[in-house]
Structures are given as structure tokens and as C-alpha cells.
Amino acid sequence: MSTETEQEAPPTIPCTVVWSHGRPYVLEPGDSRWIGTDHRGRPQSLTTADLCRRGWSYHRMN
């Protein structure tokens, strides 16, 4: 299992859910974009590189 880290790349399987900064993100099929929401509930799209910089986990971390 992954902990929030910059060294490990997130999964590449579409529809996978990961957590970053307490928010869930889903990998869009064929787009290589992680879709979630910001702290105000507005849609947010992250690249894999963005997600790696922010840190991610398979489990919610507060």
C-alpha cells in the first residue's frame, strides 16, 4: 500500500480512486487526468505529475 510520498507514482488503472490532501481523485479513462474537487467543492483536474507533487494515498489521511 502507498503512503503519501513523492517517490511513488500513482496507479494507471482507469477509475482508480486515490486520496490527496483529504480529497478523493479518480483517474479518468484514456485521459491521464485525475478528477476531484477542491476545498470548496469545485471540480479540479490534476495531472499525474501534480498528484505526485501533492502526495497521494489509497486511504484518506486527515
DSSP file (Angstrom, degrees, kcal/mol; ACC not computed):
  #  RESIDUE AA STRUCTURE BP1 BP2  ACC     N-H-->O    O-->H-N    N-H-->O    O-->H-N    TCO  KAPPA ALPHA  PHI   PSI    X-CA   Y-CA   Z-CA
    1    1 A M              0   0    0      0, 0.0     2,-0.3     0, 0.0    56,-0.0   0.000 360.0 360.0 360.0 153.6    0.0    0.0    0.0
    2    2 A S        -     0   0    0      3,-0.0    56,-0.7     6,-0.0    57,-0.3  -0.670 360.0-163.2 -95.2 144.6    1.0    3.5   -0.7
    3    3 A T        -     0   0    0     -2,-0.3     2,-0.4    54,-0.1    53,-0.3  -0.795  50.9 -73.4-112.2 166.0    1.5    6.3    1.8
    4    4 A E  S    S+     0   0    0     -2,-0.3     2,-0.3    51,-0.2    53,-0.1  -0.446  78.0 143.0 -64.1 117.5    1.7    9.9    0.8
    5    5 A T        -     0   0    0     -2,-0.4    51,-0.3    51,-0.4    50,-0.2  -0.991  55.2-140.6-154.8 151.7    5.0   10.2   -0.9
    6    6 A E  S    S+     0   0    0     -2,-0.3    -1,-0.1     1,-0.1    49,-0.1   0.637  97.7  64.6 -87.8 -16.1    6.6   12.0   -3.8
    7    7 A Q  S    S+     0   0    0      2,-0.1     2,-0.4     1,-0.0    -1,-0.1   0.806  90.0  69.9 -80.2 -29.9    8.7    8.9   -4.8
    8    8 A E  S    S-     0   0    0     -5,-0.2    -3,-0.2    44,-0.1    48,-0.1  -0.757  76.7-134.2 -98.1 132.9    5.9    6.5   -5.8
    9    9 A A        -     0   0    0     -2,-0.4     3,-0.1     1,-0.1    40,-0.1  -0.560  27.1-111.0 -80.5 145.6    3.8    7.1   -8.9
   10   10 A P        -     0   0    0      0, 0.0    -1,-0.1     0, 0.0    42,-0.0  -0.250  46.1 -81.3 -69.0 165.2    0.0    6.7   -8.6
   11   11 A P        -     0   0    0      0, 0.0     5,-0.0     0, 0.0     7,-0.0  -0.144  27.2-147.4 -64.4 163.4   -1.7    3.7  -10.3
   12   12 A T        +     0   0    0     -3,-0.1    20,-0.1     2,-0.1    -3,-0.0   0.280  59.0 116.0-116.0   8.0   -2.5    3.8  -14.0
   13   13 A I  S >  S-     0   0    0      1,-0.1     3,-1.5    16,-0.1    14,-0.2  -0.691  72.3-113.0 -81.8 123.1   -5.7    1.7  -14.0
   14   14 A P  T 3  S+     0   0    0      0, 0.0    14,-0.2     0, 0.0     3,-0.1  -0.179  97.9  23.4 -55.8 148.0   -8.8    3.9  -15.1
   15   15 A C  T 3  S+     0   0    0     12,-3.2     2,-0.2     1,-0.3    13,-0.1   0.513  84.9 147.5  72.0   9.1  -11.4    4.6  -12.4
   16   16 A T    <   -     0   0    0     -3,-1.5    11,-1.9    11,-0.2     2,-0.5  -0.523  39.9-141.7 -70.2 139.8   -8.9    4.1   -9.6
   17   17 A V  E     +A   26   0A   0      9,-0.2     2,-0.3    -2,-0.2     9,-0.2  -0.912  26.0 168.5-107.1 129.6   -9.6    6.2   -6.6
   18   18 A V  E     -A   25   0A   0      7,-2.5     7,-2.9    -2,-0.5     2,-0.4  -0.888  26.5-125.7-130.1 165.7   -6.8    7.8   -4.6
   19   19 A W  E     +AB  24  57A   0     38,-3.5    38,-1.9    -2,-0.3     2,-0.3  -0.908  24.1 174.0-115.9 140.9   -6.7   10.5   -1.9
   20   20 A S  E >  S-A   23   0A   0      3,-2.5     3,-1.7    -2,-0.4    36,-0.1  -0.960  73.7  -9.5-145.8 126.9   -4.7   13.7   -1.8
   21   21 A H  T 3  S-     0   0    0     -2,-0.3    41,-0.1     1,-0.3    39,-0.1   0.849 129.3 -55.3  53.8  37.7   -4.9   16.4    0.8
   22   22 A G  T 3  S+     0   0    0      1,-0.2    -1,-0.3    39,-0.2    38,-0.1   0.559 117.5 108.3  77.8   8.1   -8.1   14.7    2.2
   23   23 A R  E <   -A   20   0A   0     -3,-1.7    -3,-2.5    38,-0.0     2,-0.2  -0.935  67.1-122.9-121.0 141.3   -9.9   14.8   -1.1
   24   24 A P  E     -A   19   0A   0      0, 0.0    13,-0.5     0, 0.0     2,-0.4  -0.580  24.6-169.0 -81.8 145.3  -10.7   11.8   -3.4
   25   25 A Y  E     -A   18   0A   0     -7,-2.9    -7,-2.5    -2,-0.2     2,-0.4  -0.997   6.3-154.9-133.4 139.2   -9.5   11.8   -7.0
   26   26 A V  E     -AC  17  35A   0      9,-2.5     9,-2.9    -2,-0.4     2,-0.6  -0.938  20.0-124.0-116.8 134.5  -10.5    9.4   -9.8
   27   27 A L  E     - C   0  34A   0    -11,-1.9   -12,-3.2    -2,-0.4     7,-0.2  -0.677  27.9-133.7 -78.9 119.2   -8.4    8.6  -12.8
   28   28 A E    >>  -     0   0    0      5,-2.7     3,-1.3    -2,-0.6     4,-1.0  -0.523  27.3-104.8 -72.0 135.0  -10.4    9.3  -16.0
   29   29 A P  T 34 S-     0   0    0      0, 0.0    -1,-0.1     0, 0.0   -16,-0.1  -0.404  97.5  -4.6 -62.3 130.7  -10.2    6.5  -18.6
   30   30 A G  T 34 S+     0   0    0     -2,-0.1    -2,-0.0     1,-0.1    -3,-0.0   0.458 119.1  82.6  70.6   2.2   -8.0    7.4  -21.6
   31   31 A D  T <4 S-     0   0    0     -3,-1.3    -1,-0.1     2,-0.2     3,-0.1   0.647  79.9-141.5-111.7 -19.6   -7.3   10.9  -20.3
   32   32 A S     <  +     0   0    0     -4,-1.0    16,-0.5     1,-0.2     2,-0.4   0.807  61.4 126.3  56.6  31.2   -4.5   10.5  -17.8
   33   33 A R  E     - D   0  47A   0     -5,-0.4    -5,-2.7    14,-0.1     2,-0.6  -0.957  57.5-139.6-119.3 139.2   -6.2   13.2  -15.6
   34   34 A W  E     -CD  27  46A   0     12,-3.4    12,-3.0    -2,-0.4     2,-0.5  -0.874  21.8-157.2 -97.4 122.6   -7.2   12.8  -12.0
   35   35 A I  E     +CD  26  45A   0     -9,-2.9    -9,-2.5    -2,-0.6     2,-0.2  -0.864  33.1 119.4-108.7 131.8  -10.6   14.4  -11.4
   36   36 A G  E     - D   0  44A   0      8,-2.8     8,-2.8    -2,-0.5     2,-0.3  -0.730  53.7 -86.1-157.0-153.9  -11.7   15.5   -8.0
   37   37 A T  E     - D   0  43A   0    -13,-0.5     2,-0.0     6,-0.3    -2,-0.0  -0.947  28.1-124.5-132.5 155.0  -12.8   18.7   -6.2
   38   38 A D    >   -     0   0    0      4,-2.5     3,-1.9    -2,-0.3     6,-0.1  -0.178  50.7 -79.3 -84.2-173.0  -11.0   21.5   -4.4
   39   39 A H  T 3  S+     0   0    0      1,-0.3    -1,-0.1     2,-0.1    -2,-0.0   0.634 132.7  51.0 -66.6 -13.3  -11.7   22.5   -0.8
   40   40 A R  T 3  S-     0   0    0      2,-0.1    -1,-0.3     3,-0.0     0, 0.0   0.343 120.7-104.8-103.2   4.6  -14.8   24.5   -2.0
   41   41 A G  S <  S+     0   0    0     -3,-1.9    -2,-0.1     1,-0.3     3,-0.1   0.549  73.6 141.3  86.1   6.9  -16.3   21.6   -3.9
   42   42 A R        -     0   0    0      1,-0.1    -4,-2.5    -5,-0.0    -1,-0.3  -0.592  62.7 -93.5 -81.7 144.8  -15.4   23.0   -7.3
   43   43 A P  E     -D   37   0A   0      0, 0.0     2,-0.4     0, 0.0    -6,-0.3  -0.266  46.2-171.7 -56.9 140.8  -14.2   20.5  -10.0
   44   44 A Q  E     -D   36   0A   0     -8,-2.8    -8,-2.8    -6,-0.1     2,-0.5  -0.999  11.3-159.6-139.4 134.7  -10.4   20.1  -10.1
   45   45 A S  E     -D   35   0A   0     -2,-0.4     2,-0.4   -10,-0.2   -10,-0.2  -0.960  11.6-173.5-117.2 129.7   -8.3   18.2  -12.6
   46   46 A L  E     -D   34   0A   0    -12,-3.0   -12,-3.4    -2,-0.5     2,-0.1  -0.934  18.8-133.1-121.3 144.6   -4.7   17.1  -11.8
   47   47 A T  E  >  -D   33   0A   0     -2,-0.4     4,-2.3   -14,-0.2     5,-0.2  -0.438  35.8-104.9 -80.2 168.1   -2.0   15.5  -13.9
   48   48 A T  H  > S+     0   0    0    -16,-0.5     4,-2.3     1,-0.2     5,-0.2   0.893 124.8  53.2 -60.3 -39.3   -0.2   12.5  -12.6
   49   49 A A  H  > S+     0   0    0      2,-0.2     4,-2.3     1,-0.2    -1,-0.2   0.906 107.8  50.6 -63.0 -41.8    2.8   14.8  -12.0
   50   50 A D  H  > S+     0   0    0      1,-0.2     4,-2.2     2,-0.2    -2,-0.2   0.929 110.8  49.1 -59.7 -45.6    0.6   17.2  -10.0
   51   51 A L  H  X S+     0   0    0     -4,-2.3     4,-1.7     1,-0.2    -2,-0.2   0.891 109.7  51.3 -63.3 -40.1   -0.7   14.3   -7.9
   52   52 A C  H  < S+     0   0    0     -4,-2.3    -1,-0.2     1,-0.2    -2,-0.2   0.908 110.4  49.0 -62.9 -42.3    2.9   13.1   -7.3
   53   53 A R  H  < S+     0   0    0     -4,-2.3    -2,-0.2     1,-0.2    -1,-0.2   0.890 114.4  45.2 -64.3 -39.5    4.0   16.5   -6.1
   54   54 A R  H  < S-     0   0    0     -4,-2.2    -1,-0.2    -5,-0.2    -2,-0.2   0.771 113.4-121.6 -74.4 -26.4    1.0   16.8   -3.8
   55   55 A G     <  -     0   0    0     -4,-1.7     2,-0.3    -5,-0.2   -51,-0.2   0.114  29.3-153.0  90.8 147.7    1.3   13.3   -2.4
   56   56 A W        -     0   0    0    -51,-0.3   -51,-0.4   -53,-0.3     2,-0.3  -0.958  11.5-170.5-151.6 165.8   -1.3   10.7   -2.5
   57   57 A S  B     -B   19   0A   0    -38,-1.9   -38,-3.5    -2,-0.3   -54,-0.1  -0.980  34.8-125.1-154.2 157.2   -2.6    7.6   -0.7
   58   58 A Y  S    S+     0   0    0    -56,-0.7     2,-0.3    -2,-0.3   -55,-0.1   0.636 101.0  54.7 -76.3 -14.6   -5.1    4.7   -1.3
   59   59 A H  S    S-     0   0    0    -57,-0.3     2,-0.2   -40,-0.1   -40,-0.2  -0.904  97.6-100.1-122.5 147.8   -6.6    5.7    2.1
   60   60 A R        -     0   0    0     -2,-0.3     2,-0.4   -38,-0.1    -2,-0.1  -0.460  36.2-168.2 -66.6 130.5   -7.9    9.1    3.3
   61   61 A M              0   0    0     -2,-0.2   -39,-0.2     1,-0.1   -38,-0.0  -0.985 360.0 360.0-119.1 129.5   -5.4   10.9    5.5
   62   62 A N              0   0    0     -2,-0.4    -1,-0.1   -41,-0.1    -2,-0.0   0.452 360.0 360.0 -90.4 360.0   -6.6   13.9    7.5
